[in-house]
Amino acid sequence: MSKYLNSFIITDDIIKKMEEILKESRTKEIELGFSLCKRPDNNILKIGEQCVGGECSVSLPERCEEKDDIYVGAYHTHFNESSRPSSQDIPIIYKRGLACIGGISENKIRNEEINCYIRNVPKDIESTYRFKDKLVFIRDRIERRKEIDKFVKDNF
């Protein structure tokens, strides 16, 4: 049965391919993956370019096989780790917006699992931090102004 991930639809065929690649990854002890793409007229995910990595990483191109397809993210494996994002994965998930990771399950009932992650913070995080810094600056100026007013009142 297809899965829904926000506005995206992950079909059974893609889930099956993710599971196959995870098994292959664990057998070969290397990271594997593929880009996730969609057609312009729908949000059904499809497999883009496939890649073979090494023992600790896989580089996935941000492109699709078909000309009109739109790149939306990637799937890759952690053959000897959990399916939680590594410290290297987090900025990539942020940049791409969608990442699915296959890895060893932390649940004792299942041996393997696949999890998908979607960015849910503003794309322009730098402006968010600049805004926060500006608020801190204004708060500090107000605090200093209160201290000055209190000093003047107490001493003059």
N, C-alpha and C positions, 0 to 999 in steps of 0.2 A: 504494500500500500504506500502510495506517495506520501512524503512528509512536507509540511509547510514550515518555512523558516522566514518569519516576517512576510514580505511580499513574494518570496521565492518559493518555487515548488521543486523539491528534489524527488525525482522519479525513482521507481524501484530499480530500473536499469543502472542508474548512477549509484545507488546504495550498494547494489550487487558488485559493481566495478570497484567501489571503495573497499569493500570487504575482500575481494580478490587481490587487490594491490596490497592490502595490509598483510594478508597471508604470505604473498610473494616477498614482501619486505622483510618479514620475520624470518623466512627461510634463507634469504640471501644476506640478511643482516646489513641492509643498506636502506636509506630513506628513498621513497618513491613518491610521485605525485602527478597531478595534472591540474591545468587551469580550469576554472568554472566559467562558463559563458552562457549567454542567453540570446535569443532572437530579439530584434527591436520591437516586435509586436506582442511579446508575451514574457512572463517571468519564469518560464520553465527552464531549469538549469540543464546544461548539456556539457559534455566533456570537450575540453579544448586540447591544447598541446600537452603531451605526456613527457615527463622527465625522469631521469635516473640520477640519484644523488650518491653521496658517500656514506660513511659510517655515522656522521653527525649532522649532515645538512643536505638539502636539495634546493637548487635554484630553479624557480619556476618563472618562465617568461610571462609577462602580462599581455598575452595575446591569444587570439582564438584561431582555429583552423580555417573557419569560413569567413570570408571578407566582411559580411554585414553583421556578424555576431558581435556582441558587446561583452567585454571582459568584466566580470563582477567579483572574482576572488579565486581561491585555489584550495585544493585538497592535497595534503601530504601525510606521510606516516612517521611515527616514532616507533621503530621496530622493537626497542628495548625500554621504552618509557611509557608513561601514561598519555592519554589523549588530551591532557591539559596543555595549554600553550607554554612553550619554553620562554625564557627571557628574550631570546632572539625572535620568537614568533610574535610577541606582543606589538612591537612597532610595525611589523608587516601587516598584521591584522588591522591595525589602526589605519595604515595607508590604503590597503586594499578594500577594507570594509566588510569582507566575508572570508572566513577561513574555516575549513573542516579539517580535523586532525584525527587520524586513526592511531591507536596505541594499545598498550596493555591496560586491561580493565583493573580498577581498584576494587571492583565488586567481585567477591570470591565466586559467585555463581557463574559469571561470564568471564571468559578468558581474554576477550578483546572487545574494544568499543570504539565508536566513532562519535565525535562531538563536533558541532559547528558553532562558530562564534561570529557575532555581528557587532561592528562598531556602533556604540550608542552614545558617543560623546560628539561634540561639535567637530566638524572637519577642520575648522580654523581654530585649533587649540591655542595657537600663539596669541591670537587676539583676545582669547578668553583670559590667558595669563596676564597680558598687558592690562586688560580691564581690571583684573584682580589687583595687580600691582598699583594701579591708579587709585583704587578704593583704599588700599592700605596707606598710600601716601596721603590721601585726603583725611583719613581717620587720624593719622599721626599729626597732621597740621591742626586739626580740631583739638586734639588732646593738648598740644603745645599751646594753642591759643587759650584754652581753659586754664592751663598752668600760669600763663602770663597774666590773665585777668585776675586770677586768685592772688598772685604775687602783688599786683598793683593795688588791689583792694585791701590786702592785709598790711601793706607798707606805706601807702600814701593816703 
